[in-house]
Amino acid sequence: MPQTQTLSNSTTAPTPTPARSCAANAWFGEHFGADLPRGLREQADAMSWESFVATYGPSAGPLRLGHWQCTDPEQSSARLGPQARNFRAMIAIGDNLCTATAAASGPIAALTTMLHERGITIETVKFHQMRSSDATATFICGSDGLRAEWAMGCAADPTQSALRALIACANRLGGEQATA
């Protein structure tokens, strides 16, 4: 049976307890048991968690991801080796909404292909994913060939977390230059 996920446009990153505000790396360490990734840690050193999420988390950028689906039936575990899977997504760029499809080894590769076909160049340079008891945080450092940016996605589901991080990274790199 095909896997279907609906991704909301809202940020679901964990929010700090309102009673106190602490540095982003300290807050993340308390909730995920690990420091922020090297490179990002230095950039976020003096930021509060709220400021960090506003800067690196999914935001209201021109690029948005709606419905996400793996359209393949479940594959037998008897098949050896990596197998391409087929994915479908609803992608909005500004006011333009389109359906995109791609065959790839996984969701990040598929979404990267879909974005590239719409003129959005992004290469994942660094990928970090960490889990807490109730959420998965994904950090992606992506490049458009000219510059690199870090971004974060957070969700209960690891795939949704990674897809949100990739969209946030594309927006930070300037997703408005794309076409639907």
Buried (B, 14 or more C-beta within 10 A) or exposed (E): EEBEBEBEBEBBBBEBEEEEEBBBBEBBBEBBEBEBBEBBBEBBEEBBBBBBBEBBBBBEBBBBBBEBBBEBEEEEEEEEEEEEBBBBBBBBBBEEEBEBBBBBEBBBBBBBBBBBBBEBBBEBBBBBBBBBEEBBBBBBBBBBEEEBBBBBBBBEEBBBBBBBBBBBBBBBBBBEEBEB
